[in-house]
């Protein structure tokens, strides 16, 4: 992996114990390691080469610590990310509430183009202390339009779906509730199992495809001189730079 260029930074966020490390293990090495749970301290990194049509994309995947005491450290790792995979345990309702916390963290730390802001349309002061041309808060605003220079899409990832196959009564998070939430925040939703591999490849393939399509769209609109700040309905927005 030494010297390999990373095209897109991907960060995994979520409560400790939801299975982020197992998700990375399945994605990168196509294996599942049962055994005693071990906390991730700080973050772990792996590069995954993906094919999208005739293109090759290298995802740099950061597996962050889920413990609340490492929250500040996790923020360091998600800045500049092109994709955030926010994980929750399908058998644990509290982990889904925690996933919403991380979504809010990302939404409240957007880098926006001048002219986009809250209700009034003007860029607002950044909650992290930067000016209108950099990272801006979005209190009272709906999801922003497509922003440059960075774009970060959110993917909701339910984990441990194999436990539901064993016993449907173990489901602690209603699928339709999560789908409604995903629609609200314009996120993709996947229910995965690192043990069986269910939907893991599909998740990261979608991340790679979205990155390629977004990059192509960005180049096309820049060539045509389109003001991206005026477009609505797009789903990429920036993770914080601070």
Buried (B, 14 or more C-beta within 10 A) or exposed (E): EEEEEBBBBBBBBBBBBBBBBBBBBBBBEEEBEEEEEEEBEEBBEBBBEBEBEEBEBBBBBBBBBBBEEBBEBBBEBBBBBBBBBBBBBBBBBEBBEBBBBBBEBBBBBBBBBEEBBBEEEEBBEBBBEBEBEBBBBBEEBEBBBBBBEBBBBBBBBBBBBBBBEEEEEEBBBEEEEBEEBBEEBBBBBBBBBBBEBBBBBEBBBBBBBBBBEBBEBBEEBEEEEBEBBEEEEBBBBBBBBB
